[in-house]
Every structure is written in structure tokens, then in C-alpha cells.
Amino acid sequence: IMETGGVYTAIITNGVNNAKSWDGAAATYSDLGGGPGALIDSVVCANRLIGLLAPNLIKVSDFNNPAIWPSGAGFNANLIDAGDHMVGMESLNRTAFGVFGEESQWVGRAQSGSHPIRFERIAEESGPMSSASLVNLGSAVYYLGDDYNIYRFDGVSCQAIGWAMKPWVEANIDVGHKRMAHGTYFDK
């Protein structure tokens, strides 16, 4: 959800079709302007929409406008250093977000200048089973990893924390449908 000028817009992505937007008032959704492509995932950071395109391209929208996608180098980043494909993204706070690859974890931080987002590879742990398994809680992101463990990422480090439940998950998960894995958090 991205707020611009008091209007909240839902951004809909699936990695297959062009990204869609819905303002809640129209009868249906429509293509997101500017043609960012078939985004795998998206996140809002410092009033910019950040989009993830397969296999590892990050696109950054114009300030306060998710329908304008500048073409300069500062608005398109290829996260190729780790040699894996990116899976998803999740917000850490208003000015930072995590980018999760098959075997790498990155942080994107807002900054001023011609490159509005700075990326830094933080760790090389097992990545999430799917972008839907990323769960934001406070200023950290938790996810079910491809190795059946639960991980905690805070933008500084990535740690496996689910050792006690890993054997149960490994014994019971349907690996043929692991890309359908999703996570959620319920506050009591």
C-alpha cells in the first residue's frame, strides 16, 4: 500500500503479469503506470515504490509517484554480486527494506542524491521459500527458509532461529509446493 496525497493505492504483483494498482474507489484494478513490468514483489521506502523484477533487478519509482519509473542508473540496480536470484522484499522501517535472494540477504536504505537507494549485501544465508513467507514484525523480518529453518533479518544480520522446529517442518512440508509457503503473525 502506497499513500500519495491522501490516497492509498494497493500495488498488486505476481511476477507474471504487469504490476497493477487499485485505489479502493474504482470497480477494479488497472495497470500500474510507467510500465515497470512483471514485478515479483514491491515495497514502499521513503515515499518511493521499489519493485523487484526477475532475476535480480530492482527498480525505483519517482518520489511520491508510483506511476513514473526513471531510467537512470540510480533508479535501476542489479543485485548480481551474490550470484543468486532474488525472491522477495519486505519493509524494515520507513527508510529501509530487506531484499531476499535464494542465498543472500540485502538491505536497501534511502539516501539523497541521484541514487535514491543504496544497497548492501548483509549475509549469505538460506533465502525464503517464497516472497509470501516474509513477515515484518517490529523492525525485523522473519521468514521460512529454503532449508526449513526460520530466519530473523534486521538489516544488520541474518540469523537462523528455528532450530527446534526445523525437523518437524522438514518432515511435514510438501516440497513440491514450497513456493506457495506463506507466513503471518498474530498478536494475542
Residue pairs with C-beta under 8 A, 6 or more apart in sequence:
1 8
1 9
1 10
1 11
1 44
2 8
2 9
2 11
2 44
2 49
2 66
3 9
4 47
4 64
4 65
4 66
5 64
7 23
8 23
8 24
9 21
9 22
9 23
9 24
9 66
10 21
10 22
10 23
10 24
10 29
11 19
11 20
11 21
11 32
11 39
11 42
11 49
11 66
12 19
12 20
12 21
12 22
12 29
13 19
13 20
13 38
13 39
13 40
13 41
13 42
13 51
14 38
15 38
15 39
15 40
15 41
15 54
16 38
17 38
18 31
18 32
18 35
18 36
18 37
18 38
19 31
19 32
19 36
19 37
19 38
19 39
19 42
19 51
20 29
20 30
20 31
20 32
21 29
21 30
21 31
21 32
21 33
21 66
21 67
22 28
22 29
22 30
32 66
32 67
33 66
33 67
33 68
34 61
34 66
34 67
34 68
34 69
35 69
36 51
36 53
36 59
36 61
36 69
37 51
37 53
37 59
38 53
38 54
39 51
39 52
39 53
39 59
40 52
40 53
40 54
40 86
40 87
40 88
40 131
41 51
41 52
41 87
41 88
41 89
41 131
42 49
42 50
42 51
42 52
42 89
43 49
43 50
43 89
43 90
43 91
43 97
44 50
44 91
45 91
45 94
45 95
45 96
45 97
45 108
45 110
45 117
46 94
46 95
46 110
46 116
47 63
47 64
48 60
48 61
48 62
48 63
48 64
48 110
48 116
48 117
49 60
49 61
49 66
50 58
50 59
50 60
50 61
50 89
50 97
50 108
50 117
51 58
51 59
51 60
51 61
51 69
52 58
52 59
52 86
52 88
52 89
52 99
53 59
54 85
54 86
55 85
55 86
56 78
56 79
56 80
56 84
56 85
56 86
56 101
57 76
57 77
57 78
57 79
58 76
58 77
58 78
58 79
58 86
58 99
58 108
58 117
58 119
59 69
59 75
59 76
60 69
60 70
60 74
60 75
60 76
60 77
60 116
60 117
61 67
61 68
61 69
61 70
61 75
62 68
62 69
62 70
63 116
69 75
72 114
73 115
74 113
74 114
74 115
74 116
75 116
77 117
77 119
79 86
79 99
79 101
79 104
79 106
79 119
79 121
81 121
82 101
82 103
82 104
82 121
82 124
84 101
84 102
84 103
84 104
84 127
85 101
85 102
86 99
86 100
86 101
86 102
87 100
87 101
87 102
87 127
87 128
87 130
87 131
88 99
88 100
88 128
88 130
88 131
88 132
88 133
88 134
89 97
89 98
89 99
89 100
89 108
89 131
89 134
90 97
90 98
90 100
90 134
90 135
90 136
90 141
91 97
91 98
91 136
92 98
92 107
92 136
92 139
92 140
92 141
92 154
92 155
93 139
95 109
95 110
96 107
96 108
96 109
96 110
96 155
97 107
97 108
98 105
98 106
98 107
98 108
98 134
98 141
98 153
98 155
99 105
99 106
99 107
99 108
99 119
100 106
100 127
100 128
100 131
100 134
100 141
100 143
100 153
101 127
102 127
102 146
103 124
103 125
103 126
103 127
104 121
104 123
104 124
104 125
104 127
105 121
105 122
105 123
105 124
105 125
105 127
105 153
105 158
106 119
106 120
106 121
106 122
107 119
107 120
107 122
107 155
107 156
108 117
108 118
108 119
109 117
109 118
109 120
110 116
110 117
111 117
111 118
122 153
122 155
122 156
122 157
122 158
123 153
123 157
123 158
125 145
125 151
125 158
125 159
125 160
126 145
126 146
126 147
126 149
126 151
126 160
127 145
127 146
128 134
128 143
128 144
128 145
128 146
128 151
128 181
129 143
129 144
129 145
129 146
129 178
129 179
129 181
130 178
130 179
130 180
130 181
130 182
132 180
132 181
132 182
132 183
133 143
133 144
133 181
133 182
133 183
134 141
134 142
134 143
134 183
135 141
135 142
135 143
135 183
135 184
135 185
137 185
139 154
139 155
140 152
140 153
140 154
141 152
141 153
141 154
142 150
142 151
142 152
142 153
142 161
142 183
142 185
143 150
143 151
143 153
143 183
144 150
144 162
144 169
144 181
144 183
145 151
145 160
146 178
147 166
148 166
148 169
148 170
148 173
149 160
149 161
149 162
149 163
149 166
149 169
150 160
150 161
150 162
150 165
150 166
151 158
151 159
151 160
151 161
151 162
152 158
152 159
152 161
162 169
173 181
